[in-house]
Amino acid sequence: MDKSKTAPRRLLQSRRFWSAVISIITLVIAATRPELEEHLDVLAPTITTICVTLVGGYVIEDRELANRGEP
């Protein structure tokens, strides 16, 4: 199997990837909206914490599924 064709497909199906992309988009939107500027010191760490927690949870879940032998 040609890994060069499956790698992009696996990336686009990754929950970790999409969690990070959505978090970055949310941070950019929050940083560019003037009405949110005064709350950015709270929003940025909150969005980042949510993203890191989601990705970490997905990593733990994937590791457990691999240990059980599930796909």
Distance bins in CASP14 RR format, pairs under 12 A and 6 or more apart:
PFRMAT RR
TARGET T0000
AUTHOR 0000-0000-0000
RMODE 2
METHOD distances of the structure
MODEL  1
1 7 0 0 0 0 0 1 0 0 0 0 0
1 9 0 0 0 0 0 1 0 0 0 0 0
1 10 0 0 0 0 0 1 0 0 0 0 0
2 8 0 0 0 0 0 1 0 0 0 0 0
2 9 0 0 0 0 0 1 0 0 0 0 0
3 9 0 0 0 0 0 1 0 0 0 0 0
3 10 0 0 0 0 1 0 0 0 0 0 0
3 11 0 0 0 0 0 1 0 0 0 0 0
4 10 0 0 0 0 0 1 0 0 0 0 0
5 11 0 0 0 0 0 1 0 0 0 0 0
6 12 0 0 0 0 0 1 0 0 0 0 0
6 13 0 0 0 0 0 1 0 0 0 0 0
7 13 0 0 0 0 0 1 0 0 0 0 0
7 14 0 0 0 0 0 1 0 0 0 0 0
7 17 0 0 0 0 0 1 0 0 0 0 0
8 14 0 0 0 0 0 1 0 0 0 0 0
8 17 0 0 0 0 0 1 0 0 0 0 0
9 17 0 0 0 0 0 1 0 0 0 0 0
10 16 0 0 0 0 0 1 0 0 0 0 0
10 17 0 0 0 0 1 0 0 0 0 0 0
11 17 1 0 1 0 0 0 0 0 0 0 0
11 18 0 0 0 0 1 0 0 0 0 0 0
11 20 0 0 0 0 0 1 0 0 0 0 0
11 21 0 0 0 0 0 1 0 0 0 0 0
12 18 0 0 0 0 1 0 0 0 0 0 0
12 21 0 0 0 0 0 1 0 0 0 0 0
14 20 0 0 0 0 1 0 0 0 0 0 0
14 21 0 0 0 0 1 0 0 0 0 0 0
14 54 0 0 0 0 0 1 0 0 0 0 0
14 55 0 0 0 0 1 0 0 0 0 0 0
14 58 0 0 0 0 1 0 0 0 0 0 0
14 59 0 0 0 0 0 1 0 0 0 0 0
14 62 0 0 0 0 1 0 0 0 0 0 0
15 21 0 0 0 0 0 1 0 0 0 0 0
15 22 0 0 0 0 0 1 0 0 0 0 0
15 51 0 0 0 0 0 1 0 0 0 0 0
15 54 1 0 0 1 0 0 0 0 0 0 0
15 55 0 0 0 0 1 0 0 0 0 0 0
15 56 0 0 0 0 0 1 0 0 0 0 0
15 57 0 0 0 0 1 0 0 0 0 0 0
15 58 1 0 1 0 0 0 0 0 0 0 0
15 59 0 0 0 0 0 1 0 0 0 0 0
15 61 0 0 0 0 1 0 0 0 0 0 0
15 62 0 0 0 0 1 0 0 0 0 0 0
16 22 0 0 0 0 0 1 0 0 0 0 0
16 23 0 0 0 0 0 1 0 0 0 0 0
16 51 0 0 0 0 1 0 0 0 0 0 0
16 52 0 0 0 0 0 1 0 0 0 0 0
16 53 0 0 0 0 0 1 0 0 0 0 0
16 54 1 0 0 1 0 0 0 0 0 0 0
16 55 1 0 1 0 0 0 0 0 0 0 0
16 56 1 0 0 1 0 0 0 0 0 0 0
16 57 0 0 0 0 1 0 0 0 0 0 0
16 58 1 0 1 0 0 0 0 0 0 0 0
16 59 1 0 0 1 0 0 0 0 0 0 0
16 60 0 0 0 0 0 1 0 0 0 0 0
16 61 0 0 0 0 0 1 0 0 0 0 0
16 62 0 0 0 0 1 0 0 0 0 0 0
17 23 0 0 0 0 0 1 0 0 0 0 0
17 24 0 0 0 0 0 1 0 0 0 0 0
17 51 0 0 0 0 0 1 0 0 0 0 0
17 54 0 0 0 0 0 1 0 0 0 0 0
17 55 0 0 0 0 1 0 0 0 0 0 0
17 58 0 0 0 0 1 0 0 0 0 0 0
18 24 0 0 0 0 0 1 0 0 0 0 0
18 25 0 0 0 0 0 1 0 0 0 0 0
18 51 0 0 0 0 0 1 0 0 0 0 0
18 54 0 0 0 0 1 0 0 0 0 0 0
18 55 0 0 0 0 0 1 0 0 0 0 0
18 58 0 0 0 0 0 1 0 0 0 0 0
19 25 0 0 0 0 0 1 0 0 0 0 0
19 26 0 0 0 0 0 1 0 0 0 0 0
19 47 0 0 0 0 0 1 0 0 0 0 0
19 48 0 0 0 0 0 1 0 0 0 0 0
19 50 0 0 0 0 1 0 0 0 0 0 0
19 51 1 0 1 0 0 0 0 0 0 0 0
19 52 0 0 0 0 1 0 0 0 0 0 0
19 53 0 0 0 0 1 0 0 0 0 0 0
19 54 1 0 1 0 0 0 0 0 0 0 0
19 55 1 0 1 0 0 0 0 0 0 0 0
19 56 0 0 0 0 1 0 0 0 0 0 0
19 57 0 0 0 0 1 0 0 0 0 0 0
19 58 1 0 0 1 0 0 0 0 0 0 0
19 59 0 0 0 0 0 1 0 0 0 0 0
20 26 0 0 0 0 0 1 0 0 0 0 0
20 27 0 0 0 0 0 1 0 0 0 0 0
20 47 0 0 0 0 0 1 0 0 0 0 0
20 48 0 0 0 0 0 1 0 0 0 0 0
20 50 0 0 0 0 0 1 0 0 0 0 0
20 51 1 0 0 1 0 0 0 0 0 0 0
20 52 0 0 0 0 1 0 0 0 0 0 0
20 54 0 0 0 0 1 0 0 0 0 0 0
20 55 1 0 0 1 0 0 0 0 0 0 0
20 56 0 0 0 0 0 1 0 0 0 0 0
20 58 0 0 0 0 0 1 0 0 0 0 0
21 27 0 0 0 0 0 1 0 0 0 0 0
21 28 0 0 0 0 0 1 0 0 0 0 0
21 51 0 0 0 0 1 0 0 0 0 0 0
21 54 0 0 0 0 0 1 0 0 0 0 0
21 55 0 0 0 0 0 1 0 0 0 0 0
22 28 0 0 0 0 0 1 0 0 0 0 0
22 29 0 0 0 0 0 1 0 0 0 0 0
22 47 0 0 0 0 1 0 0 0 0 0 0
22 50 0 0 0 0 1 0 0 0 0 0 0
22 51 1 0 0 1 0 0 0 0 0 0 0
22 54 0 0 0 0 1 0 0 0 0 0 0
22 55 0 0 0 0 0 1 0 0 0 0 0
23 29 0 0 0 0 0 1 0 0 0 0 0
23 30 0 0 0 0 0 1 0 0 0 0 0
23 43 0 0 0 0 0 1 0 0 0 0 0
23 44 0 0 0 0 0 1 0 0 0 0 0
23 45 0 0 0 0 0 1 0 0 0 0 0
23 46 0 0 0 0 0 1 0 0 0 0 0
23 47 1 0 1 0 0 0 0 0 0 0 0
23 48 1 0 0 1 0 0 0 0 0 0 0
23 49 0 0 0 0 1 0 0 0 0 0 0
23 50 1 0 0 1 0 0 0 0 0 0 0
23 51 1 1 0 0 0 0 0 0 0 0 0
23 52 0 0 0 0 1 0 0 0 0 0 0
23 53 0 0 0 0 0 1 0 0 0 0 0
23 54 0 0 0 0 1 0 0 0 0 0 0
23 55 0 0 0 0 1 0 0 0 0 0 0
24 30 0 0 0 0 0 1 0 0 0 0 0
24 31 0 0 0 0 0 1 0 0 0 0 0
24 44 0 0 0 0 0 1 0 0 0 0 0
24 47 0 0 0 0 1 0 0 0 0 0 0
24 48 0 0 0 0 1 0 0 0 0 0 0
24 51 0 0 0 0 1 0 0 0 0 0 0
25 31 0 0 0 0 0 1 0 0 0 0 0
25 32 0 0 0 0 0 1 0 0 0 0 0
25 47 0 0 0 0 1 0 0 0 0 0 0
25 51 0 0 0 0 0 1 0 0 0 0 0
26 32 0 0 0 0 0 1 0 0 0 0 0
26 33 0 0 0 0 0 1 0 0 0 0 0
26 36 0 0 0 0 0 1 0 0 0 0 0
26 40 0 0 0 0 0 1 0 0 0 0 0
26 43 0 0 0 0 1 0 0 0 0 0 0
26 44 0 0 0 0 1 0 0 0 0 0 0
26 46 0 0 0 0 1 0 0 0 0 0 0
26 47 1 0 1 0 0 0 0 0 0 0 0
26 48 0 0 0 0 1 0 0 0 0 0 0
26 50 0 0 0 0 1 0 0 0 0 0 0
26 51 0 0 0 0 1 0 0 0 0 0 0
27 33 0 0 0 0 0 1 0 0 0 0 0
27 36 0 0 0 0 0 1 0 0 0 0 0
27 40 0 0 0 0 1 0 0 0 0 0 0
27 43 1 0 0 1 0 0 0 0 0 0 0
27 44 1 0 0 1 0 0 0 0 0 0 0
27 45 0 0 0 0 0 1 0 0 0 0 0
27 46 0 0 0 0 0 1 0 0 0 0 0
27 47 1 0 1 0 0 0 0 0 0 0 0
27 48 1 0 0 1 0 0 0 0 0 0 0
27 49 0 0 0 0 0 1 0 0 0 0 0
27 50 0 0 0 0 0 1 0 0 0 0 0
27 51 0 0 0 0 1 0 0 0 0 0 0
28 36 0 0 0 0 0 1 0 0 0 0 0
28 40 0 0 0 0 0 1 0 0 0 0 0
28 43 0 0 0 0 0 1 0 0 0 0 0
28 44 0 0 0 0 0 1 0 0 0 0 0
28 47 0 0 0 0 0 1 0 0 0 0 0
29 35 0 0 0 0 0 1 0 0 0 0 0
29 36 0 0 0 0 1 0 0 0 0 0 0
29 40 0 0 0 0 0 1 0 0 0 0 0
29 43 0 0 0 0 1 0 0 0 0 0 0
29 44 0 0 0 0 0 1 0 0 0 0 0
29 47 0 0 0 0 1 0 0 0 0 0 0
30 36 1 0 1 0 0 0 0 0 0 0 0
30 37 0 0 0 0 1 0 0 0 0 0 0
30 38 0 0 0 0 0 1 0 0 0 0 0
30 39 1 0 0 1 0 0 0 0 0 0 0
30 40 1 0 0 1 0 0 0 0 0 0 0
30 41 0 0 0 0 0 1 0 0 0 0 0
30 42 0 0 0 0 1 0 0 0 0 0 0
30 43 1 0 1 0 0 0 0 0 0 0 0
30 44 1 0 0 1 0 0 0 0 0 0 0
30 45 0 0 0 0 0 1 0 0 0 0 0
30 46 0 0 0 0 1 0 0 0 0 0 0
30 47 1 0 0 1 0 0 0 0 0 0 0
30 48 0 0 0 0 0 1 0 0 0 0 0
31 37 0 0 0 0 1 0 0 0 0 0 0
31 39 0 0 0 0 0 1 0 0 0 0 0
31 40 1 0 0 1 0 0 0 0 0 0 0
31 41 0 0 0 0 0 1 0 0 0 0 0
31 43 0 0 0 0 1 0 0 0 0 0 0
31 44 1 0 0 1 0 0 0 0 0 0 0
31 47 0 0 0 0 0 1 0 0 0 0 0
32 40 0 0 0 0 0 1 0 0 0 0 0
33 39 0 0 0 0 1 0 0 0 0 0 0
33 40 0 0 0 0 1 0 0 0 0 0 0
33 43 0 0 0 0 1 0 0 0 0 0 0
34 40 0 0 0 0 0 1 0 0 0 0 0
35 43 0 0 0 0 0 1 0 0 0 0 0
36 42 0 0 0 0 1 0 0 0 0 0 0
36 43 1 0 0 1 0 0 0 0 0 0 0
36 44 0 0 0 0 0 1 0 0 0 0 0
36 47 0 0 0 0 0 1 0 0 0 0 0
37 43 0 0 0 0 1 0 0 0 0 0 0
37 44 0 0 0 0 0 1 0 0 0 0 0
39 45 0 0 0 0 0 1 0 0 0 0 0
39 46 0 0 0 0 1 0 0 0 0 0 0
39 47 0 0 0 0 0 1 0 0 0 0 0
40 46 0 0 0 0 0 1 0 0 0 0 0
40 47 0 0 0 0 0 1 0 0 0 0 0
40 48 0 0 0 0 0 1 0 0 0 0 0
41 47 0 0 0 0 0 1 0 0 0 0 0
42 48 0 0 0 0 0 1 0 0 0 0 0
42 49 0 0 0 0 0 1 0 0 0 0 0
43 49 0 0 0 0 0 1 0 0 0 0 0
43 50 0 0 0 0 0 1 0 0 0 0 0
44 50 0 0 0 0 0 1 0 0 0 0 0
44 51 0 0 0 0 0 1 0 0 0 0 0
45 51 0 0 0 0 0 1 0 0 0 0 0
45 52 0 0 0 0 0 1 0 0 0 0 0
46 52 0 0 0 0 0 1 0 0 0 0 0
46 53 0 0 0 0 0 1 0 0 0 0 0
47 53 0 0 0 0 0 1 0 0 0 0 0
47 54 0 0 0 0 0 1 0 0 0 0 0
48 54 0 0 0 0 0 1 0 0 0 0 0
48 55 0 0 0 0 0 1 0 0 0 0 0
49 55 0 0 0 0 0 1 0 0 0 0 0
49 56 0 0 0 0 0 1 0 0 0 0 0
50 56 0 0 0 0 0 1 0 0 0 0 0
50 57 0 0 0 0 0 1 0 0 0 0 0
51 57 0 0 0 0 0 1 0 0 0 0 0
51 58 0 0 0 0 0 1 0 0 0 0 0
52 58 0 0 0 0 0 1 0 0 0 0 0
52 59 0 0 0 0 0 1 0 0 0 0 0
53 59 0 0 0 0 0 1 0 0 0 0 0
53 60 0 0 0 0 0 1 0 0 0 0 0
54 60 0 0 0 0 0 1 0 0 0 0 0
54 61 0 0 0 0 0 1 0 0 0 0 0
55 61 0 0 0 0 0 1 0 0 0 0 0
55 62 0 0 0 0 0 1 0 0 0 0 0
56 62 0 0 0 0 1 0 0 0 0 0 0
56 63 0 0 0 0 1 0 0 0 0 0 0
57 63 0 0 0 0 1 0 0 0 0 0 0
57 64 0 0 0 0 1 0 0 0 0 0 0
57 65 0 0 0 0 0 1 0 0 0 0 0
58 64 0 0 0 0 0 1 0 0 0 0 0
58 65 0 0 0 0 0 1 0 0 0 0 0
59 65 0 0 0 0 0 1 0 0 0 0 0
59 66 0 0 0 0 0 1 0 0 0 0 0
60 66 0 0 0 0 0 1 0 0 0 0 0
60 67 0 0 0 0 0 1 0 0 0 0 0
61 67 0 0 0 0 0 1 0 0 0 0 0
61 68 0 0 0 0 0 1 0 0 0 0 0
61 70 0 0 0 0 0 1 0 0 0 0 0
62 68 0 0 0 0 0 1 0 0 0 0 0
62 69 0 0 0 0 0 1 0 0 0 0 0
62 70 0 0 0 0 1 0 0 0 0 0 0
62 71 0 0 0 0 0 1 0 0 0 0 0
63 69 0 0 0 0 0 1 0 0 0 0 0
63 70 0 0 0 0 0 1 0 0 0 0 0
64 70 0 0 0 0 1 0 0 0 0 0 0
65 71 1 0 0 1 0 0 0 0 0 0 0
END
